[in-house]
Amino acid sequence: YAVTDHFSLRARFRSADSFRKLIDTAHRLGLRVIADFVPNHISDKHVYHRDAIGHAQRSPYYDWFERNDAGEITQYFDWSHLKNLDYDNREVQNYMIEAFSRFVRDFKIDGFRVDASWAVAARAPEFWPKLRTELKRIDPDIFLLAEASARDPYHVENGFDAAYDWTSQLGQWAWHDVFDEGTVDLDRLRPALTNE
């Protein structure tokens, strides 16, 4: 999740051609391919972050990062190596829309599991509908899965097809207390499955 280039493939895919072949094969077999995509932050090793640190306000990427009142780049939790992007910056939004779009156009990806979508929604709630509009223009059947609580209606009302089965507490599964040492408590399972 420490992205250094949103436009490149991981080395394990070897090449763009081998990645295309993988997706084409999946499609021939009737399968759809969903990519894991990380739009909230970039690695502290990303060239944009390095430039912003090295050149401060002289860097064209200085304003690409969300900053606190002291001017320090923010991050969530203890993710000190993952730097939050500033979605108030139109260039950041355009960059991310183009990065998502590349994988739909060039590789025919069928959808995305969107990492930390809750974080972008908290800072720039208008972004997800904007992205959805562009991706639907390229592929009307695109699928978007939000890493966010399905109990929050924002995500399905603003561009996502589905969200995680979380409680209102970030990262806590709705069914976390349903299983006890290999047994299932059906009285707890039913409300977990129905979001009651």
LOZARO-236005 format. One record per residue: y, x, z of N, C-alpha, C, O in turn; chain; residue number from 1. Coordinates in steps of 0.001 Angstrom, whole numbers. Example, Ala and Ser with C-alpha at 12.3 -4.5 7.8 and 13.67 -1.06 7.14 Angstrom:
BEGIN
- -5690:13190:7800:-4500:12300:7800:-3300:13200:7800:-3319:14236:8465:A:1
- -2250:12850:7080:-1060:13670:7140:30:12900:7870:1138:13409:8039:A:2
This chain:
BEGIN
- -1214:811:0:0:0:0:1261:842:0:2372:313:48:A:1
- 1087:2150:-54:2218:3077:-141:2458:3376:-1614:2021:4408:-2124:A:2
- 3147:2480:-2288:3331:2548:-3741:4300:3662:-4118:5381:3792:-3545:A:3
- 3885:4457:-5093:4778:5493:-5623:5203:5183:-7054:6096:5841:-7588:A:4
- 4571:4186:-7683:4966:3779:-9035:4375:2398:-9312:3160:2265:-9458:A:5
- 5215:1382:-9386:4755:13:-9614:4258:-221:-11044:3670:-1264:-11331:A:6
- 4488:733:-11929:4117:548:-13324:2851:1291:-13719:2375:1141:-14844:A:7
- 2305:2080:-12826:1119:2868:-13135:-125:2267:-12505:-56:1483:-11559:A:8
- -1266:2660:-13059:-2554:2249:-12515:-3052:3283:-11527:-2672:4452:-11594:A:9
- -3889:2858:-10623:-4545:3801:-9719:-5463:4708:-10533:-6004:4306:-11563:A:10
- -5625:5920:-10057:-6436:6910:-10768:-7870:6433:-10981:-8493:6808:-11975:A:11
- -8405:5624:-10083:-9805:5186:-10215:-10047:4373:-11474:-11193:4246:-11907:A:12
- -8984:3808:-12083:-9144:3058:-13329:-9149:3979:-14540:-9391:3522:-15657:A:13
- -8890:5245:-14345:-8945:6309:-15353:-7847:6201:-16400:-7079:7147:-16574:A:14
- -7751:5086:-17096:-6755:4967:-18161:-6424:3501:-18377:-7129:2608:-17906:A:15
- -5331:3271:-19100:-4947:1901:-19429:-6036:1238:-20257:-6324:55:-20075:A:16
- -6650:2003:-21176:-7707:1429:-22016:-8922:1015:-21197:-9502:-42:-21445:A:17
- -9315:1832:-20226:-10480:1466:-19416:-10163:252:-18531:-11043:-570:-18275:A:18
- -8922:136:-18067:-8523:-1019:-17269:-8534:-2283:-18133:-9007:-3335:-17702:A:19
- -8009:-2167:-19355:-8046:-3304:-20283:-9484:-3733:-20568:-9791:-4925:-20617:A:20
- -10360:-2744:-20755:-11768:-3046:-21031:-12397:-3792:-19852:-13163:-4734:-20054:A:21
- -12078:-3378:-18630:-12578:-4053:-17443:-12148:-5517:-17431:-12962:-6409:-17190:A:22
- -10868:-5758:-17693:-10343:-7130:-17676:-10913:-7948:-18823:-11275:-9109:-18635:A:23
- -10997:-7354:-20015:-11572:-8062:-21164:-13024:-8452:-20890:-13446:-9559:-21222:A:24
- -13779:-7548:-20288:-15173:-7839:-19954:-15261:-8982:-18948:-16086:-9883:-19095:A:25
- -14418:-8942:-17936:-14395:-10027:-16942:-14082:-11358:-17615:-14726:-12367:-17327:A:26
- -13104:-11365:-18502:-12734:-12599:-19195:-13883:-13121:-20058:-14128:-14326:-20106:A:27
- -14587:-12214:-20739:-15730:-12633:-21562:-16834:-13255:-20709:-17579:-14117:-21174:A:28
- -16929:-12811:-19467:-17934:-13337:-18544:-17457:-14597:-17818:-18166:-15138:-16970:A:29
- -16253:-15058:-18156:-15724:-16266:-17536:-15054:-16025:-16198:-14820:-16966:-15440:A:30
- -14743:-14772:-15901:-14094:-14422:-14634:-12601:-14212:-14839:-12149:-13832:-15919:A:31
- -11861:-14464:-13796:-10423:-14170:-13818:-10165:-12969:-12926:-10889:-12729:-11960:A:32
- -9134:-12226:-13258:-8826:-10993:-12526:-7491:-11148:-11811:-6467:-11452:-12423:A:33
- -7528:-10931:-10507:-6323:-11003:-9686:-6050:-9604:-9149:-6926:-8977:-8554:A:34
- -4843:-9125:-9361:-4450:-7796:-8891:-3719:-7905:-7564:-3002:-8874:-7314:A:35
- -3907:-6913:-6728:-3170:-6805:-5470:-1851:-6115:-5800:-1850:-5023:-6367:A:36
- -730:-6740:-5452:575:-6195:-5829:1473:-6106:-4594:1490:-7012:-3760:A:37
- 2214:-5013:-4489:3014:-4719:-3297:4504:-4667:-3667:4993:-3618:-4088:A:38
- 5230:-5783:-3517:6634:-5794:-3916:7646:-5553:-2794:8807:-5259:-3078:A:39
- 7240:-5669:-1545:8197:-5595:-436:8764:-4206:-201:9931:-4056:159:A:40
- 7939:-3197:-402:8317:-1848:20:7753:-799:-933:6915:-1094:-1786:A:41
- 8225:412:-770:7671:1542:-1507:7380:2668:-526:7852:2662:611:A:42
- 6608:3615:-979:6265:4775:-166:7482:5658:47:8384:5704:-789:A:43
- 7500:6356:1170:8567:7327:1390:8441:8510:429:9333:9357:369:A:44
- 7340:8572:-322:7155:9625:-1326:7584:9178:-2727:7571:9979:-3662:A:45
- 7956:7923:-2875:8426:7404:-4164:9679:8172:-4581:10517:8499:-3741:A:46
- 9806:8458:-5874:10952:9250:-6339:12290:8564:-6040:13290:9249:-5822:A:47
- 12329:7230:-6025:13581:6535:-5725:13981:6760:-4267:15157:6958:-3964:A:48
- 13001:6728:-3374:13300:6975:-1963:13734:8425:-1766:14706:8697:-1062:A:49
- 13026:9334:-2375:13387:10754:-2248:14803:11016:-2754:15561:11775:-2150:A:50
- 15146:10377:-3870:16491:10545:-4421:17533:9965:-3475:18580:10573:-3254:A:51
- 17246:8778:-2911:18188:8143:-1986:18391:8985:-731:19502:9061:-206:A:52
- 17325:9615:-249:17436:10478:921:18150:11776:569:19006:12248:1317:A:53
- 17796:12339:-560:18366:13636:-957:19824:13592:-1358:20561:14554:-1144:A:54
- 20250:12465:-1947:21624:12387:-2456:22493:11357:-1734:23668:11184:-2057:A:55
- 21896:10676:-751:22615:9670:46:23354:8695:-872:22766:8189:-1828:A:56
- 24613:8428:-602:25351:7411:-1359:25654:7828:-2796:26101:7003:-3593:A:57
- 25420:9088:-3137:25575:9526:-4533:24366:9145:-5381:24418:9215:-6609:A:58
- 23278:8741:-4728:22058:8368:-5452:22199:6984:-6056:22728:6082:-5405:A:59
- 21735:6793:-7294:21746:5444:-7869:20771:4506:-7151:20804:3295:-7371:A:60
- 19904:5057:-6295:18921:4255:-5584:19270:4038:-4115:18494:3434:-3375:A:61
- 20411:4518:-3700:20815:4345:-2302:20816:2873:-1905:20333:2517:-830:A:62
- 21352:2025:-2763:21451:590:-2476:20175:-188:-2799:20168:-1417:-2723:A:63
- 19120:496:-3151:17844:-160:-3426:17096:-474:-2137:16091:-1185:-2163:A:64
- 17569:42:-1021:16838:-89:239:17615:-924:1243:18834:-811:1375:A:65
- 16860:-1773:1952:17464:-2538:3036:17781:-1561:4171:16977:-688:4498:A:66
- 18958:-1724:4761:19388:-811:5812:19833:-1591:7046:20313:-2721:6952:A:67
- 19659:-959:8199:20126:-1572:9441:21597:-1239:9658:22220:-600:8810:A:68
- 22152:-1665:10779:23575:-1453:11046:23955:22:11121:25112:385:10909:A:69
- 22975:867:11424:23231:2315:11486:23087:2981:10124:23268:4192:10003:A:70
- 22760:2191:9092:22608:2740:7752:21236:3321:7462:21024:3937:6418:A:71
- 20291:3124:8399:18937:3641:8197:18109:2639:7413:18259:1430:7584:A:72
- 17243:3139:6560:16347:2277:5795:15365:1609:6753:14806:2253:7640:A:73
- 15167:309:6558:14290:-449:7457:12840:-384:7005:12526:-49:5863:A:74
- 11970:-720:7952:10557:-908:7677:10037:-1916:8686:10675:-2175:9706:A:75
- 8884:-2477:8396:8261:-3423:9321:7266:-2693:10219:6661:-1693:9833:A:76
- 7120:-3225:11420:6131:-2746:12377:6244:-1229:12555:7342:-698:12723:A:77
- 5103:-540:12516:5121:922:12636:4887:1576:11279:4391:2700:11204:A:78
- 5239:877:10218:5028:1367:8858:6157:2323:8460:6879:2060:7498:A:79
- 6309:3400:9175:7442:4300:8943:7412:4944:7557:8448:5400:7073:A:80
- 6265:4988:6922:6159:5578:5587:6359:4540:4469:6301:4885:3289:A:81
- 6596:3267:4842:6800:2195:3874:8221:1653:4019:8558:1044:5034:A:82
- 9037:1874:3018:10470:1575:3089:10799:254:2395:10476:61:1222:A:83
- 11445:-654:3131:11785:-1971:2599:12817:-1883:1490:13834:-1199:1608:A:84
- 12529:-2590:416:13488:-2696:-681:14519:-3772:-355:14236:-4706:395:A:85
- 15709:-3636:-921:16791:-4587:-673:16828:-5612:-1798:17311:-5329:-2894:A:86
- 16314:-6798:-1518:16244:-7836:-2536:17579:-8541:-2780:17650:-9453:-3604:A:87
- 18620:-8139:-2088:19963:-8605:-2443:20481:-7838:-3658:21465:-8233:-4282:A:88
- 19813:-6750:-3977:20184:-5917:-5120:19503:-6466:-6379:18276:-6501:-6463:A:89
- 20301:-6890:-7343:19771:-7473:-8582:18872:-6486:-9332:17898:-6893:-9965:A:90
- 19196:-5188:-9262:18354:-4185:-9935:16956:-4142:-9331:15975:-3972:-10055:A:91
- 16855:-4293:-8026:15544:-4316:-7367:14758:-5527:-7856:13582:-5408:-8199:A:92
- 15396:-6676:-7890:14710:-7882:-8357:14253:-7724:-9803:13115:-8062:-10129:A:93
- 15115:-7222:-10665:14758:-7034:-12073:13616:-6033:-12231:12709:-6240:-13036:A:94
- 13666:-4954:-11461:12607:-3941:-11484:11268:-4583:-11117:10262:-4360:-11791:A:95
- 11262:-5373:-10054:10016:-5958:-9586:9507:-7020:-10552:8302:-7105:-10787:A:96
- 10390:-7824:-11111:9965:-8812:-12104:9336:-8111:-13301:8312:-8561:-13816:A:97
- 9933:-7024:-13743:9382:-6287:-14877:8045:-5641:-14533:7155:-5582:-15383:A:98
- 7888:-5159:-13312:6625:-4545:-12895:5498:-5588:-12889:4421:-5340:-13431:A:99
- 5747:-6749:-12278:4753:-7825:-12307:4424:-8200:-13757:3260:-8303:-14143:A:100
- 5478:-8400:-14542:5322:-8868:-15927:4510:-7904:-16773:3743:-8329:-17638:A:101
- 4670:-6624:-16534:3935:-5622:-17315:2434:-5863:-17235:1737:-5775:-18245:A:102
- 1934:-6165:-16045:499:-6330:-15882:-16:-7628:-16509:-1187:-7720:-16878:A:103
- 850:-8616:-16628:464:-9853:-17301:502:-9635:-18812:-437:-10001:-19518:A:104
- 1578:-9042:-19301:1720:-8804:-20741:723:-7779:-21269:11:-8038:-22239:A:105
- 675:-6622:-20632:-77:-5493:-21171:-1568:-5514:-20852:-2371:-4951:-21596:A:106
- -1941:-6163:-19744:-3344:-6126:-19331:-3987:-7500:-19199:-5191:-7604:-18964:A:107
- -3189:-8558:-19351:-3698:-9930:-19246:-4264:-10240:-17861:-5256:-10956:-17732:A:108
- -3622:-9693:-16830:-3982:-10034:-15456:-3784:-11539:-15282:-2811:-12103:-15782:A:109
- -4703:-12180:-14577:-4656:-13643:-14416:-3845:-14094:-13203:-3506:-15271:-13079:A:110
- -3542:-13167:-12325:-2787:-13536:-11143:-2626:-12370:-10205:-3078:-11258:-10476:A:111
- -1967:-12648:-9089:-1667:-11607:-8117:-1874:-12113:-6703:-1534:-13251:-6380:A:112
- -2431:-11259:-5868:-2372:-11414:-4420:-1137:-10601:-4033:-1118:-9383:-4208:A:113
- -119:-11260:-3514:1174:-10626:-3292:1301:-10176:-1835:1469:-10991:-928:A:114
- 1217:-8875:-1639:1281:-8279:-310:2650:-8529:328:3685:-8426:-331:A:115
- 2636:-8854:1603:3863:-9044:2397:4874:-9963:1706:6082:-9740:1784:A:116
- 4370:-10990:1034:5285:-11946:386:6177:-12621:1412:7309:-12996:1105:A:117
- 5673:-12778:2626:6460:-13358:3726:7711:-12537:3998:8751:-13088:4359:A:118
- 7614:-11216:3827:8747:-10334:4129:9866:-10501:3104:11043:-10555:3463:A:119
- 9494:-10581:1837:10502:-10804:795:11103:-12194:969:12315:-12367:836:A:120
- 10267:-13184:1265:10761:-14558:1460:11769:-14632:2600:12737:-15389:2525:A:121
- 11548:-13853:3651:12458:-13869:4802:13824:-13300:4441:14841:-13731:4984:A:122
- 13850:-12334:3526:15110:-11658:3186:15761:-12217:1919:16984:-12198:1789:A:123
- 14942:-12717:984:15480:-13216:-294:14635:-14396:-768:13860:-14257:-1714:A:124
- 14772:-15547:-127:13916:-16694:-455:14040:-17175:-1896:13148:-17865:-2391:A:125
- 15117:-16830:-2572:15306:-17257:-3958:14499:-16431:-4959:14386:-16810:-6125:A:126
- 13939:-15308:-4514:13257:-14412:-5455:11967:-14991:-6013:11730:-14893:-7217:A:127
- 11130:-15589:-5181:9814:-16027:-5656:9893:-17086:-6749:9139:-16983:-7716:A:128
- 10754:-18096:-6660:10854:-19028:-7788:11321:-18338:-9075:10889:-18697:-10171:A:129
- 12188:-17368:-8936:12674:-16615:-10105:11522:-15844:-10753:11375:-15849:-11975:A:130
- 10714:-15190:-9934:9562:-14458:-10464:8580:-15426:-11119:8101:-15172:-12225:A:131
- 8282:-16519:-10449:7327:-17500:-10960:7744:-18005:-12342:6910:-18131:-13239:A:132
- 9026:-18290:-12508:9529:-18772:-13793:9247:-17761:-14896:8797:-18135:-15979:A:133
- 9504:-16495:-14633:9281:-15462:-15649:7795:-15284:-15945:7409:-15180:-17109:A:134
- 6963:-15248:-14916:5531:-15056:-15154:4920:-16256:-15873:4039:-16086:-16716:A:135
- 5374:-17463:-15551:4883:-18663:-16230:5304:-18679:-17702:4607:-19237:-18549:A:136
- 6440:-18067:-17993:6881:-17968:-19385:5892:-17117:-20181:5613:-17409:-21344:A:137
- 5369:-16072:-19559:4419:-15176:-20220:3019:-15776:-20244:2333:-15728:-21266:A:138
- 2597:-16343:-19113:1264:-16939:-18994:1356:-18198:-18134:1454:-18107:-16911:A:139
- 1325:-19365:-18764:1450:-20625:-18012:372:-20833:-16950:549:-21646:-16043:A:140
- -748:-20104:-17054:-1845:-20270:-16100:-1855:-19209:-15004:-2846:-19087:-14284:A:141
- -798:-18454:-14863:-760:-17382:-13854:-991:-17952:-12455:-557:-19061:-12144:A:142
- -1683:-17176:-11620:-2003:-17594:-10250:-1334:-16636:-9273:-1431:-15418:-9428:A:143
- -654:-17182:-8267:-7:-16359:-7246:-499:-16761:-5864:-398:-17922:-5466:A:144
- -1033:-15784:-5138:-1516:-15965:-3771:-579:-15216:-2829:-428:-13999:-2937:A:145
- 41:-15934:-1919:987:-15340:-976:269:-14796:250:-551:-15486:856:A:146
- 579:-13567:611:149:-13079:1918:1166:-13636:2912:2153:-12986:3258:A:147
- 894:-14846:3353:1785:-15587:4248:1006:-16773:4787:-65:-17092:4271:A:148
- 1510:-17414:5786:814:-18548:6375:870:-19769:5471:1939:-20156:4998:A:149
- -292:-20372:5234:-353:-21612:4457:293:-22764:5223:585:-23811:4644:A:150
- 515:-22574:6511:1152:-23616:7312:2660:-23684:7093:3315:-24643:7501:A:151
- 3197:-22664:6452:4617:-22660:6114:4745:-23220:4700:4285:-22581:3754:A:152
- 5349:-24381:4526:5404:-24990:3194:6268:-24221:2193:6194:-24484:993:A:153
- 7079:-23286:2662:7967:-22552:1761:7213:-21972:560:7661:-22117:-578:A:154
- 6096:-21332:801:5423:-20552:-241:4913:-21414:-1391:5130:-21067:-2552:A:155
- 4243:-22520:-1102:3773:-23375:-2197:4913:-24181:-2820:4790:-24651:-3950:A:156
- 5993:-24339:-2111:7158:-25033:-2671:8032:-24095:-3503:8931:-24550:-4209:A:157
- 7773:-22790:-3423:8647:-21823:-4088:7891:-20811:-4938:8258:-19637:-4998:A:158
- 6835:-21278:-5594:6232:-20444:-6618:4807:-20003:-6416:4188:-19510:-7359:A:159
- 4253:-20158:-5222:2881:-19706:-4992:1902:-20867:-5129:2226:-22011:-4812:A:160
- 703:-20552:-5603:-348:-21556:-5732:-1108:-21744:-4428:-1653:-22817:-4164:A:161
- -1140:-20700:-3621:-1872:-20757:-2357:-1325:-19675:-1431:-644:-18741:-1855:A:162
- -1650:-19839:-156:-1287:-18838:856:-2490:-18672:1772:-3459:-19425:1682:A:163
- -2421:-17701:2635:-3537:-17382:3518:-3790:-18468:4555:-2925:-19289:4860:A:164
- -4988:-18441:5074:-5375:-19368:6133:-4982:-18765:7482:-5831:-18401:8296:A:165
- -3673:-18673:7690:-3156:-18099:8925:-2596:-19182:9825:-2233:-20266:9369:A:166
- -2532:-18873:11100:-1804:-19724:12032:-318:-19477:11810:67:-18845:10826:A:167
- 505:-19965:12706:1936:-19682:12588:2261:-18251:13019:3391:-17793:12849:A:168
- 1288:-17558:13569:1478:-16162:13972:1022:-15258:12831:-123:-15346:12387:A:169
- 1900:-14401:12363:1644:-13523:11235:344:-12745:11411:150:-12062:12416:A:170
- -543:-12855:10425:-1783:-12095:10418:-2912:-12651:11257:-3999:-12073:11273:A:171
- -2695:-13754:11954:-3755:-14319:12791:-4441:-15450:12025:-3811:-16449:11679:A:172
- -5735:-15282:11767:-6488:-16278:11011:-6595:-17578:11785:-6749:-17569:13006:A:173
- -6515:-18690:11082:-6613:-20003:11710:-7971:-20191:12388:-8080:-20942:13358:A:174
- -8994:-19523:11889:-10339:-19687:12438:-10734:-18548:13378:-11924:-18350:13625:A:175
- -9778:-17803:13900:-10085:-16608:14711:-10901:-16912:15972:-11663:-16056:16421:A:176
- -10761:-18093:16545:-11512:-18378:17772:-12628:-19414:17551:-13109:-20030:18501:A:177
- -13031:-19595:16278:-14086:-20548:15940:-15469:-19957:16200:-16395:-20680:16568:A:178
- -15611:-18653:16010:-16913:-18001:16123:-17016:-17278:17465:-16097:-16581:17895:A:179
- -18154:-17466:18101:-18377:-16828:19395:-19780:-16238:19411:-20764:-16971:19516:A:180
- -19874:-14921:19306:-21153:-14205:19344:-22182:-14822:18403:-23312:-15099:18804:A:181
- -21788:-15035:17154:-22726:-15512:16148:-22897:-17011:16064:-23587:-17491:15165:A:182
- -22300:-17765:16958:-22384:-19224:16881:-21048:-19787:16432:-20004:-19155:16590:A:183
- -21098:-20975:15874:-19902:-21638:15364:-19608:-22861:16218:-20488:-23689:16451:A:184
- -18383:-22973:16678:-17950:-24142:17439:-17347:-25134:16431:-16210:-24961:15992:A:185
- -18108:-26165:16072:-17672:-27113:15052:-16421:-27885:15461:-15625:-28281:14610:A:186
- -16251:-28098:16757:-15046:-28792:17209:-13794:-27962:16948:-12704:-28514:16795:A:187
- -13941:-26652:16897:-12810:-25766:16570:-12713:-25521:15063:-11623:-25323:14526:A:188
- -13871:-25538:14385:-13879:-25252:12951:-13164:-26332:12150:-12385:-26015:11251:A:189
- -13413:-27604:12460:-12802:-28690:11692:-11269:-28604:11674:-10677:-28656:10596:A:190
- -10617:-28474:12824:-9146:-28360:12793:-8664:-27089:12090:-7594:-27089:11480:A:191
- -9440:-26010:12169:-9039:-24778:11491:-9060:-24951:9995:-8170:-24457:9303:A:192
- -10065:-25647:9478:-10185:-25855:8033:-9181:-26852:7483:-8845:-26811:6299:A:193
- -8706:-27735:8324:-7758:-28762:7871:-6325:-28469:8290:-5436:-29294:8077:A:194
- -6093:-27301:8884:-4754:-26900:9326:-4147:-27891:10319:-2934:-28099:10324:A:195
- -4976:-28497:11149:-4464:-29446:12147:-4016:-28709:13390:-3553:-29333:14345:A:196
